Amino acid sequence: MTEPFAQDILEIGLLASHSGDVDAVAEAVVRRLLAETGACMAGIALIDSRRRELVRGWAAMTDGTTLPVPPHQPLSTGIVGTAALTGAPQVVDDVVTCPDYVELLPGVRSEVAVPLKVGGKVIAVLDVESRVPGRFPPEMVARLESVAAPVALAIQNARLIREERHRSNQLALVNRVSRILTSSVHLDDLLQRAVDAIREQLGYDMVAVGLVDDARQEVTLCAVSTRVPLAVVPGHALPLGHGITGEVVRTGTSLLVPDVREWDNYAPAAPHIQCEMCVPLLSGGRPFGFLDAESTEIGKFDDHDRLLLEALGDHVSQAIENARNRDRIERLREDLTGMLVHDLRTPLTVVRSSVELLAAWTRRHVPAPESLPAVDGRPSMPPSPIERYFTQARSGCEEMMLLIGGLLDLQKLEAGELRPRLERCVAADPVRAVVERLSVVADARQIALGASIGENLPAAELDVDLVTRVLENLVANALKFTPPGGRVQVELGPADPGRLALCPGGGVQGLSFVVRDTGPGIPVEERERIFEKFAVVESRRVGRRYSTGLGLAFCRAAVLAHGGAIWVDEAPGGGSAFHVVLPAGSPPPRGSVPPPPSGVGGR
């Protein structure tokens, strides 16, 4: 062997110090060995001490082809295995006479196996074979031993770099999955995005999540990400204890199966799967699902992969619990809301009717304050106090009835039970009706309430009741946050094409409703959130936080049901301006309205 050969090996070692590609290092060494020794085949077998196996990392022949060797071989077999176990070079001048010889290439007559050590520990074996008996004299074996140390160091450096990158990749994955799991409240979307991220970043062939159906004692596949054909689809169920995933859920302990063919109870989710690991999803120590990873390569996963999957499983478990708790709270809130609405509507109707009857009786039977006799030269009461009290009572009743009606309609809209009933109408009628109905509230709060109706309005087909309720909510909201002495203005005009283009339902002509106020305004960063149910918004101008309740959420749902758009911006001179744009014709069919663009409709 020549000095250039040793120099090449050192350069390969330097390359390895900057690369984590063990295969590239092994290939470079093997190619150089073939050229230097004149052998017919050279290869490097890595040692998996945990499984006590030889893993054939790379092997090649003189014709330039790669030798298709078995990837795994028991550590106790073959000449290479003997070198790994003894830590000493093994030289066989004629393999025909060697009982330990394992044939990889037909026609081989001689073989040399040199252990590669780091810190006295064998990490791999350098294997060179020839079709010529006695091809490896002592001086060639000595040269192979002399380059064993730099080759071993090169492989170890590449391994360390790869492991460091792998750990960084794992940390990045955990952070990414954590962000995914906290970015969505919809369980199905959350699970799918999580398994996609795990599979893509770790390069697994398949990753899946399943949850237990306690009533049926089954485990149901909920989300799967794969790059291999599937034998099952989401929704597929297995009895508890059946298959690797069912066993994990039954026992609550993780399983790592290097070769699924050795698992008696194996239930294939995809063809060609060879290796599988599965961890339980736990709540209070009780398993309620699984996180599963699968590979088409035998022995693909090790304990490090299992520990990572368990850590990811903890994050997924917590996210599922949070999503389920949110769903439970939302259902309880909806049930409570429905109960309160139905229980409050009847007594509130009685209160409102009683106030009107009492006001009418008072006007007929109680003399005006100015006609009452003076006491000690002073009026007995300030001017018209009784009428002011009735006005305030009517205002409170109107606001409560508006809230209750909005709650009922919002529930129906979200459940798909309420569709716009379109009819030809005068678009100005809802505006006039709302201004007239809420003028009592405006008067009670000393706020000027007016309307401005534009010209050349297109013929409209609207659900007059729904549009009226939307405007009522917007005007009531404006009155709520406008200080005494302020003004609320409702404007109606034809929608310009630019704003009509914001409508998911499209259309050639449309109507533009605007409700402007002189209140504190809404911070830019809160203008999308206010359309969510019970959103809490902070007003810097008045220095307090308040909840939007359900009124604006109802407005968004009703406007979208019309195929329209709703948003808020700053009114000229301060305050808020709520915009509603509705197509003048029919809304799109149910289910065909896409989500509104960002910033439109509260999304």
C-alpha positions as a printed Julia matrix, in Angstrom:
603×3 Matrix{Float64}:
    0.0     0.0     0.0
    1.19    3.51   -0.85
    1.61    6.71    1.1
   -1.08    8.42   -1.03
   -3.51    5.81    0.32
   -2.76    6.79    3.92
   -3.01   10.45    2.95
   -6.4     9.82    1.35
   -7.65    8.11    4.51
   -6.56   11.12    6.6
   -8.38   13.47    4.22
  -11.49   11.32    4.55
  -11.15   11.7     8.32
  -10.99   15.48    7.97
  -14.08   15.38    5.76
  -15.91   13.38    8.42
  -15.18   16.05   11.04
  -17.47   18.41    9.08
  -20.07   15.91    7.93
  -22.66   13.79    9.68
  -23.04   11.46    6.71
  -21.72    8.08    7.9
  -22.66    6.45    4.59
  -20.6     8.97    2.63
  -17.56    8.36    4.85
  -17.93    4.58    4.55
  -18.33    4.79    0.78
  -15.2     6.91    0.4
  -13.14    4.48    2.49
  -14.45    1.41    0.67
  -13.83    2.85   -2.79
  -10.27    3.74   -1.82
   -9.68    0.27   -0.34
  -10.8    -1.43   -3.55
   -8.37    0.65   -5.6
   -5.47    0.03   -3.22
   -5.85   -3.69   -2.47
   -7.11   -5.05   -5.76
   -9.8    -6.93   -3.86
  -13.09   -7.91   -5.47
  -15.2    -6.58   -2.59
  -14.77   -4.25    0.38
  -17.23   -3.15    3.03
  -17.74   -1.73    6.5
  -20.06   -3.37    9.03
  -21.24   -1.2    11.93
  -21.94   -2.73   15.33
  -25.3    -2.43   17.07
  -24.25   -3.43   20.59
  -27.78   -3.2    21.97
  -29.1    -5.82   19.57
  -25.73   -7.59   19.28
  -25.89   -7.34   15.52
  -23.67   -6.32   12.63
  -25.28   -3.7    10.44
  -23.8    -3.68    6.96
  -23.32    0.04    6.42
  -21.77   -0.04    2.95
  -20.18   -2.58    0.58
  -19.02   -2.37   -3.04
  -17.34   -4.42   -5.77
  -14.59   -3.6    -8.25
  -17.05   -3.23  -11.13
  -18.52   -0.19   -9.34
  -21.76   -1.81   -8.25
  -23.01   -1.9    -4.69
  -23.27   -5.31   -3.1
  -26.83   -6.07   -1.96
  -25.87   -7.5     1.44
  -28.29   -8.4     4.25
  -28.54   -5.28    6.44
  -28.39   -7.23    9.71
  -26.24  -10.2    10.77
  -25.86  -11.75   14.24
  -22.68  -10.58   15.94
  -21.57  -14.16   16.59
  -21.46  -15.25   12.93
  -18.89  -15.04   10.16
  -15.3   -13.86   10.03
  -16.45  -10.27   10.49
  -18.36  -11.28   13.64
  -15.27  -12.98   15.04
  -13.22   -9.81   14.5
  -15.91   -7.75   16.24
  -16.09  -10.07   19.25
  -12.35  -10.63   19.72
  -11.19   -7.14   18.77
   -8.38   -8.72   16.72
   -7.84   -8.83   12.94
   -8.97  -12.03   11.24
   -7.07  -13.22    8.15
   -8.3   -16.22    6.16
   -6.12  -17.25    3.22
   -8.69  -19.76    1.96
  -12.3   -19.46    3.09
  -12.99  -23.01    1.95
  -11.18  -24.24    5.05
  -12.92  -21.78    7.43
  -16.1   -23.08    9.14
  -17.07  -19.53   10.25
  -17.15  -18.12    6.71
  -20.45  -16.5     5.6
  -20.7   -16.09    1.85
  -21.69  -12.66    0.58
  -20.22  -12.9    -2.9
  -19.79  -16.1    -4.95
  -16.23  -17.11   -5.8
  -14.48  -15.46   -2.85
  -11.38  -17.37   -1.66
   -9.64  -15.07    0.85
  -10.84  -12.5     3.39
   -9.44  -10.11    5.97
  -11.52   -8.41    8.7
   -9.98   -5.58   10.74
  -11.83   -4.19   13.79
  -12.23   -0.41   13.96
  -11.85    0.84   17.53
  -12.42    4.09   19.38
  -11.25    4.21   22.99
  -10.62    0.48   22.95
  -14.21   -0.29   21.91
  -14.99   -1.92   18.57
  -17.51    0.25   16.68
  -17.21   -1.33   13.23
  -15.3    -3.88   11.16
  -13.43   -3.26    7.91
  -13.98   -6.26    5.59
  -12.01   -6.93    2.38
  -12.49  -10.03    0.19
  -10.73  -11.44   -2.89
  -11.23  -14.25   -5.41
   -7.52  -15.04   -5.12
   -6.37  -17.37   -2.3
   -3.79  -15.78    0.03
   -4.4   -12.33   -1.43
   -3.66  -10.53    1.85
   -0.02  -10.96    2.98
    1.1    -9.75    6.45
    2.39   -6.4     5.14
   -1.01   -5.6     3.57
   -2.81   -6.59    6.76
   -0.42   -4.35    8.7
   -1.24   -1.41    6.4
   -4.95   -2.06    6.87
   -4.41   -2.04   10.64
   -2.47    1.22   10.37
   -5.39    3.0     8.72
   -7.98    1.4    11.04
   -7.62    4.13   13.68
   -8.24    7.13   11.35
  -11.1     5.27    9.63
  -12.67    4.48   13.02
  -12.25    8.09   14.1
  -13.78    9.32   10.85
  -16.83    7.08   11.33
  -17.17    8.07   14.99
  -16.94   11.79   14.18
  -19.56   11.43   11.47
  -21.79    9.54   13.93
  -21.41   12.2    16.63
  -22.2    15.0    14.2
  -25.22   13.08   12.93
  -26.43   12.41   16.48
  -26.03   16.08   17.41
  -28.0    17.13   14.36
  -30.57   14.47   15.19
  -30.95   15.84   18.73
  -31.32   19.37   17.37
  -33.88   18.06   14.91
  -35.76   16.35   17.74
  -35.82   19.53   19.82
  -37.05   21.5    16.82
  -39.73   18.86   16.26
  -40.94   19.01   19.87
  -41.17   22.81   19.62
  -42.96   22.6    16.28
  -45.46   20.02   17.52
  -46.06   22.09   20.68
  -46.89   25.13   18.55
  -49.22   23.05   16.39
  -50.98   21.61   19.42
  -51.63   25.06   20.87
  -52.58   26.75   17.58
  -55.85   24.94   16.94
  -58.92   24.18   19.02
  -60.36   21.68   16.52
  -59.28   18.18   17.57
  -59.29   16.56   14.11
  -57.19   19.35   12.6
  -54.87   19.35   15.59
  -54.16   15.61   15.36
  -53.64   15.59   11.59
  -51.19   18.48   11.66
  -49.28   16.86   14.54
  -48.79   13.47   12.82
  -47.83   15.22    9.56
  -45.14   17.21   11.37
  -43.74   14.16   13.2
  -43.54   12.01   10.06
  -42.06   14.73    7.84
  -39.4    15.87   10.3
  -38.3    12.41   11.47
  -38.58   10.74    8.07
  -40.8     7.92    9.32
  -42.88    5.94    6.84
  -46.1     6.26    8.83
  -47.31    8.04   11.98
  -50.81    7.65   13.4
  -52.97    8.6    16.37
  -55.9     6.59   17.69
  -58.37    7.1    20.53
  -60.33    4.68   22.71
  -64.08    4.29   22.33
  -64.94    3.23   25.89
  -68.52    2.32   25.05
  -67.5    -0.13   22.31
  -64.17   -1.2    23.87
  -62.39   -0.35   20.63
  -59.46    1.75   19.49
  -60.29    4.0    16.53
  -57.72    5.38   14.09
  -58.24    9.17   14.11
  -55.38   10.66   12.07
  -52.62    9.17    9.93
  -49.72   10.57    7.92
  -48.03    8.17    5.51
  -45.83    7.83    2.46
  -46.72    4.15    1.95
  -50.07    2.71    0.79
  -52.53    2.13    3.62
  -54.59   -0.97    4.31
  -56.84    1.0     6.69
  -58.24    4.53    6.8
  -59.17    6.92    9.63
  -62.24    5.57   11.35
  -60.95    2.0    11.29
  -61.4     0.34   14.69
  -59.66   -2.55   16.46
  -60.74   -4.34   19.66
  -58.72   -3.46   22.75
  -55.7    -5.73   22.97
  -55.67   -6.54   19.25
  -52.49   -5.66   17.39
  -49.57   -3.66   18.71
  -51.61   -0.47   19.13
  -54.44   -2.3    20.87
  -51.97   -3.97   23.24
  -50.37   -0.62   24.09
  -53.75    0.9    24.92
  -54.77   -2.18   26.93
  -51.59   -2.23   29.06
  -50.71    1.48   29.09
  -47.05    0.71   28.29
  -44.94    1.46   25.23
  -43.92   -1.21   22.75
  -40.93   -1.3    20.37
  -41.1    -4.17   17.89
  -37.97   -4.31   15.65
  -39.51   -7.0    13.41
  -43.32   -7.18   13.3
  -43.16  -10.68   11.82
  -42.17  -11.9    15.26
  -45.3   -10.4    16.86
  -48.07  -13.01   16.99
  -50.86  -10.47   17.41
  -49.74   -8.11   14.63
  -52.49   -6.23   12.74
  -51.01   -4.58    9.61
  -52.07   -1.01    8.87
  -50.01   -0.91    5.67
  -48.21   -3.48    3.52
  -44.42   -3.86    3.71
  -44.24   -2.53    7.28
  -41.37   -4.25    9.12
  -40.79   -2.23   12.32
  -43.24   -0.51   14.67
  -43.17    1.42   17.91
  -46.2     2.65   19.79
  -46.68    4.71   22.96
  -49.86    5.22   25.02
  -51.66    8.52   25.39
  -52.37    8.87   29.1
  -54.73   10.92   31.25
  -54.25   10.57   34.98
  -52.27    7.39   34.34
  -55.13    5.87   32.33
  -54.56    5.12   28.62
  -57.08    6.71   26.27
  -55.28    6.39   22.93
  -51.98    5.78   21.16
  -49.27    7.49   19.1
  -47.75    5.05   16.62
  -44.78    5.13   14.21
  -43.99    2.49   11.58
  -41.2     1.76    9.11
  -40.58   -0.52    6.14
  -37.06   -1.22    7.49
  -36.41   -3.91   10.1
  -34.88   -2.48   13.29
  -35.41    1.11   12.16
  -36.31    2.36   15.64
  -34.31    2.19   18.87
  -34.82    3.27   22.47
  -33.89    6.86   21.63
  -36.72    6.96   19.08
  -39.09    5.45   21.64
  -38.19    8.05   24.28
  -38.75   10.83   21.75
  -42.12    9.38   20.74
  -43.1     9.14   24.42
  -42.21   12.82   24.91
  -44.28   13.74   21.86
  -47.08   11.52   23.15
  -47.17   13.52   26.4
  -47.68   16.73   24.39
  -50.38   15.13   22.24
  -52.15   13.74   25.34
  -52.27   17.16   26.98
  -53.52   18.81   23.79
  -56.31   16.24   23.39
  -57.34   16.72   27.02
  -57.4    20.48   26.55
  -59.47   20.19   23.37
  -61.92   17.82   25.03
  -62.23   20.1    28.05
  -62.9    23.05   25.74
  -65.58   21.02   23.96
  -67.18   20.05   27.27
  -67.14   23.64   28.51
  -68.59   24.85   25.21
  -71.39   22.28   25.36
  -72.15   23.2    28.96
  -72.16   26.87   28.07
  -74.46   26.26   25.12
  -76.8    24.17   27.27
  -76.79   26.81   29.99
  -77.3    29.57   27.45
  -80.22   27.73   25.87
  -81.8    27.1    29.26
  -81.38   30.72   30.36
  -82.76   32.05   27.09
  -85.9    29.95   27.24
  -86.38   30.59   30.96
  -85.85   34.35   30.63
  -87.86   35.07   27.5
  -91.31   34.5    28.97
  -90.87   36.52   32.21
  -89.12   39.29   30.3
  -92.03   39.48   27.86
  -94.35   39.8    30.87
  -92.15   42.57   32.32
  -92.11   44.49   29.04
  -95.89   44.21   28.61
  -96.44   45.24   32.23
  -94.24   48.32   31.77
  -96.24   49.36   28.7
  -99.56   48.81   30.49
  -98.37   50.7    33.56
  -97.12   53.57   31.4
 -100.47   53.77   29.61
 -102.41   53.65   32.91
 -100.16   56.34   34.4
 -100.73   58.68   31.46
 -104.47   58.35   31.95
 -104.72   58.55   35.73
 -101.66   60.33   37.13
 -101.59   64.11   36.64
  -98.51   65.65   35.04
  -95.89   66.8    37.57
  -96.42   70.44   36.75
 -100.1    70.12   37.74
  -99.34   68.75   41.21
  -99.59   71.25   44.1
  -96.38   72.8    45.35
  -95.0    71.94   48.77
  -93.47   74.86   50.68
  -93.34   76.8    47.44
  -91.33   74.09   45.61
  -92.52   71.62   42.9
  -93.41   68.26   44.44
  -91.35   66.37   41.74
  -88.86   67.3    39.01
  -90.38   67.61   35.52
  -91.52   64.25   33.94
  -89.62   61.84   36.2
  -92.19   59.06   35.79
  -91.9    59.12   32.0
  -88.1    58.99   32.29
  -88.33   55.9    34.48
  -90.61   54.21   31.96
  -88.17   55.1    29.17
  -85.28   53.49   31.03
  -87.36   50.37   31.77
  -88.34   50.06   28.1
  -84.69   50.5    27.1
  -83.55   47.71   29.41
  -86.29   45.39   28.15
  -85.4    46.07   24.5
  -81.73   45.33   25.13
  -82.54   42.09   26.96
  -84.98   40.93   24.27
  -82.35   41.71   21.63
  -79.75   39.67   23.5
  -82.09   36.7    23.98
  -83.19   36.72   20.34
  -79.57   36.89   19.24
  -78.65   33.91   21.41
  -81.4    31.76   19.92
  -80.62   32.76   16.35
  -76.88   32.24   16.81
  -77.44   28.71   18.05
  -79.67   27.98   15.05
  -77.22   29.52   12.58
  -74.29   27.53   13.95
  -76.33   24.32   13.87
  -77.41   25.0    10.27
  -81.05   25.16   11.35
  -81.58   28.77   10.31
  -81.24   29.73    6.65
  -82.03   33.18    5.24
  -85.6    33.39    3.95
  -85.17   35.8     1.08
  -87.87   38.15   -0.11
  -88.05   41.23   -2.27
  -87.88   44.2     0.06
  -87.04   47.85    0.43
  -83.49   47.82    1.79
  -84.09   50.99    3.8
  -86.9    49.4     5.86
  -84.59   47.5     8.28
  -82.53   50.67    8.83
  -85.59   52.78    9.65
  -87.06   50.05   11.87
  -83.87   49.7    13.91
  -83.41   53.44   14.38
  -87.03   53.78   15.49
  -86.89   50.79   17.84
  -83.59   51.74   19.52
  -84.27   55.46   19.72
  -85.66   54.85   23.2
  -82.29   53.37   24.22
  -80.41   56.27   22.62
  -82.62   58.82   24.37
  -82.1    57.09   27.72
  -78.33   57.35   27.22
  -78.42   60.89   25.79
  -76.93   59.78   22.45
  -78.0    61.1    19.06
  -79.13   58.26   16.78
  -79.74   58.92   13.09
  -79.85   57.31    9.66
  -78.63   58.23    6.19
  -80.22   56.46    3.2
  -78.39   56.73   -0.12
  -79.88   56.9    -3.6
  -79.89   54.43   -6.5
  -80.11   51.42   -4.21
  -80.28   48.11   -6.11
  -83.34   45.9    -5.8
  -82.77   43.71   -2.78
  -83.59   40.13   -1.83
  -82.93   39.83    1.89
  -84.11   38.05    4.98
  -85.5    41.24    6.47
  -85.74   39.79    9.97
  -82.11   38.59   10.02
  -80.75   41.82    8.54
  -82.79   43.8    11.06
  -81.33   41.71   13.88
  -77.8    42.31   12.58
  -78.33   46.06   12.47
  -79.99   45.98   15.9
  -76.96   44.27   17.38
  -74.51   46.65   15.72
  -76.46   49.74   16.77
  -77.0    48.41   20.32
  -73.28   47.69   20.54
  -72.46   51.22   19.34
  -74.87   52.75   21.87
  -73.31   50.66   24.64
  -69.82   52.11   24.09
  -70.65   55.64   22.98
  -70.51   58.19   25.83
  -73.41   60.58   26.57
  -73.44   63.44   24.08
  -72.02   61.2    21.35
  -73.57   60.12   18.08
  -74.4    56.85   16.3
  -75.15   56.99   12.58
  -76.52   54.19   10.37
  -75.73   54.55    6.66
  -77.08   52.61    3.68
  -75.88   52.82    0.1
  -74.94   50.73   -2.94
  -71.79   48.64   -2.42
  -68.84   49.52   -4.63
  -67.26   46.62   -6.6
  -64.13   46.57   -4.43
  -66.08   45.89   -1.27
  -68.48   43.53   -2.99
  -65.46   41.43   -3.98
  -64.9    40.71   -0.27
  -68.15   38.76   -0.1
  -67.67   34.98   -0.18
  -70.99   34.76   -2.04
  -69.88   37.18   -4.77
  -72.47   39.1    -6.78
  -72.67   41.95   -9.28
  -74.67   44.37   -7.14
  -74.87   44.75   -3.42
  -75.76   46.86   -0.42
  -73.42   48.56    2.01
  -74.54   49.12    5.61
  -72.28   51.12    7.93
  -72.81   51.79   11.65
  -70.54   54.58   12.9
  -70.11   55.74   16.48
  -68.04   58.22   18.45
  -66.99   55.73   21.12
  -63.46   54.73   22.2
  -62.75   52.67   19.08
  -61.28   49.18   18.83
  -57.51   48.46   18.78
  -56.29   47.18   15.42
  -55.04   43.91   16.91
  -58.51   43.19   18.39
  -60.61   43.87   15.28
  -60.78   40.23   14.22
  -61.25   38.73   17.69
  -64.31   40.81   18.54
  -66.42   38.64   16.25
  -65.69   35.56   18.37
  -68.11   34.5    21.07
  -67.37   36.08   24.46
  -64.12   37.63   23.23
  -62.45   39.85   25.85
  -61.19   43.11   24.35
  -59.05   45.79   25.97
  -59.74   49.42   25.14
  -56.64   51.51   25.74
  -58.56   54.74   25.31
  -60.87   54.07   28.26
  -58.42   51.82   30.11
  -60.69   48.83   30.71
  -61.46   45.35   29.42
  -64.87   44.2    28.29
  -66.52   41.15   26.72
  -68.17   41.34   23.32
  -70.71   38.73   24.39
  -72.56   37.01   21.55
  -73.98   39.91   19.54
  -71.1    40.33   17.11
  -70.7    36.55   16.73
  -74.36   36.42   15.69
  -73.81   39.27   13.23
  -70.94   37.42   11.57
  -72.9    34.17   11.32
  -75.96   35.9     9.85
  -73.93   37.96    7.36
  -72.0    34.89    6.17
  -75.29   33.01    5.79
  -76.28   35.78    3.34
  -72.98   35.34    1.47
  -71.82   38.74    2.7
  -68.87   40.22    4.58
  -68.52   42.09    7.86
  -65.57   43.95    9.34
  -64.71   46.95   11.49
  -62.32   49.85   11.06
  -61.82   53.31   12.54
  -64.45   55.94   11.89
  -63.34   59.37   10.66
  -62.7    61.55   13.69
  -62.46   58.56   16.04
  -64.74   55.78   17.12
  -65.63   52.63   15.2
  -67.26   51.94   11.86
  -68.83   48.5    11.36
  -69.28   47.6     7.7
  -71.73   45.03    6.35
  -71.77   44.28    2.62
  -74.51   42.0     1.28
  -75.06   40.77   -2.28
  -78.39   42.05   -3.51
  -79.36   38.62   -4.91
  -79.57   35.1    -3.52
  -76.89   33.75   -1.17
  -74.83   30.73   -2.22
  -76.15   27.22   -1.45
  -75.59   25.78    2.0
  -72.04   24.52    2.51
  -70.64   26.41   -0.5
  -69.6    29.58    1.31
  -65.83   29.5     1.91
  -64.28   31.03    5.03
  -63.99   34.83    4.78
  -60.63   36.39    3.94
  -58.37   37.4     6.82
  -59.7    40.53    8.46
  -63.2    40.07    6.99
  -65.97   38.61    9.05
  -63.82   38.35   12.11
  -61.39   35.84   10.69
